Amino acid sequence: RRHTRYISVTGVQTCALPISVHAKAGLFCNDCHGGNPTDPSVAMDKEEGFLGKPEPDEAVLICVGCHSDPARMRAGNLPFDQYQKYKSSVHGTKLLKGKDYEAPGCQNCHGSHKILRVSDPKSPANRSNIVKTCGGCHSNSDIMKKRNLPFNQYELYKKSVHGKPYFEKGDMGVPTCIDCHGNHEIKKPDTLAVRLVCAKCHIDQDEYFKKSGHWAAAKRTGKPVCENCHSNHDINPPSPAMFSGTGALDCGGCHDTESMQMETAAEIAGLLKEAAGSLEAAKGRFETLSEWSGSGFETSRLILKVEKAEKSLKKMGFMQHSLNVDILKKEAVKVGGLSDEVSADVKRMLAEIETRKLGLAAAWIIFILLSALVWRRASYLKRD
């Protein structure tokens, strides 16, 4: 009632506040803006502590008043260390120390009056909206150009292996901005720890990578790491062609074409292509067999072999990060062996189908001949 009366007296349009988490928690306008909501005549007097519209850095400190209070936050089962993280982040440093009022504060990501729980799909900080929220600034050429920063990350992400399922299928399991950069504690991506953030999801690839010569070099010089081969925002599906290519993300982009490293790369590419080719051939033959759905053959064993070969080929995708040709050869042999078994079994089954077809054709011929003989004999008997 106090909140409603304050709005009606001042004529301020803050209709979004009553549906916010703050209103539900019992907070009112004066809890952030100060002033005296019980007396309309002095409600917005500075003598009553009225702050008016705070500057962006002041707004952060107002939020901190509650969100750094352990007692208040524990009551709502919320963290209370956001400010400690934010003030040392790239955003917090620019806003609080540099007084850069275009740097995002709490309200830029969470809203001001209409603050909703992050779990609410309508919240700009919700996982389903966070990419667009970050893109609101990071796609703004005016803001980014002033800081000599790129402004195409949003468009690049939309076309990536992460962005496509996020936007096209609503897959909330793929990485978004906050999974790689963090939220309150965003740092510049210039440390080895930050640049290896991919390992949070790609655990197997990371284990093999740390057995490679690339990892030894990365510890010394900071590269190569994931983004040097896969890029960052515009990550596309990898292919064996990267091992023989000369583009910026390919092996040839760093190594001389006549080097020992490129020889190794060519060998790895060959193993991957050969394994994938043999598996595709086996699957193609199996699909041909599947067209004969009434053949009567038991194919569950073949399906199991195909699945095992697919799993081994996927494992080769992890193993390639080790740059170890020997372990790749062993796995390639498994893929090739299983694929050859499937191809041989399918070939045998198809041959048996052909034999059945010939037998059936022969049976029909015999049946027709016998039918003709019976008909002729019956005709003679009628004449007699």
Stockholm file with secondary structure:
# STOCKHOLM 1.0

chainA/1-384         RRHTRYISVTGVQTCALPISVHAKAGLFCNDCHGGNPTDPSVAMDKEEGFLGKPEPDEAVLICVGCHSDPARMRAGNLPFDQYQKYKSSVHGTKLLKGKDYEAPGCQNCHGSHKILRVSDPKSPANRSNIVKTCGGCHSNSDIMKKRNLPFNQYELYKKSVHGKPYFEKGDMGVPTCIDCHGNHEIKKPDTLAVRLVCAKCHIDQDEYFKKSGHWAAAKRTGKPVCENCHSNHDINPPSPAMFSGTGALDCGGCHDTESMQMETAAEIAGLLKEAAGSLEAAKGRFETLSEWSGSGFETSRLILKVEKAEKSLKKMGFMQHSLNVDILKKEAVKVGGLSDEVSADVKRMLAEIETRKLGLAAAWIIFILLSALVWRRASYLKRD
#=GR chainA/1-384 SS CHHHHHHHHHCCCCTTGGGSHHHHTTCCHHHHHCSCTTCTTTTTCGGGTCCCSCCHHHHHHHHHHHHTCHHHHHHTTCCSCHHHHHHTSHHHIIIIITCCTTSCCHHHHHCSSSCCCTTSTTSTTSTTTHHHHHHHHHTCHHHHHHTTCCCCHHHHHHTSTTHHHHHHSCCTTSCCHHHHHCSTTCCCTTSHHHHTGGGGTCHHHHHHHTTSHHHHHHHHHSCSCHHHHHCSTTCCCCCTHHHHCCSTTSGGGTSCTTSHHHHHHHHHHHHHHHHHHHHHHHHHHHHHHHTCTTSCCCCHHHHHHHHHHHHHHHHHHHHGGGTCHHHHHHHHHHHHHHHHHHHHHHHHHHHHHHHHHHHHHHHHHHHHHHHHHHHHHHHHHHHC
#=GC SS_cons         CHHHHHHHHHCCCCTTGGGSHHHHTTCCHHHHHCSCTTCTTTTTCGGGTCCCSCCHHHHHHHHHHHHTCHHHHHHTTCCSCHHHHHHTSHHHIIIIITCCTTSCCHHHHHCSSSCCCTTSTTSTTSTTTHHHHHHHHHTCHHHHHHTTCCCCHHHHHHTSTTHHHHHHSCCTTSCCHHHHHCSTTCCCTTSHHHHTGGGGTCHHHHHHHTTSHHHHHHHHHSCSCHHHHHCSTTCCCCCTHHHHCCSTTSGGGTSCTTSHHHHHHHHHHHHHHHHHHHHHHHHHHHHHHHTCTTSCCCCHHHHHHHHHHHHHHHHHHHHGGGTCHHHHHHHHHHHHHHHHHHHHHHHHHHHHHHHHHHHHHHHHHHHHHHHHHHHHHHHHHHHC
//
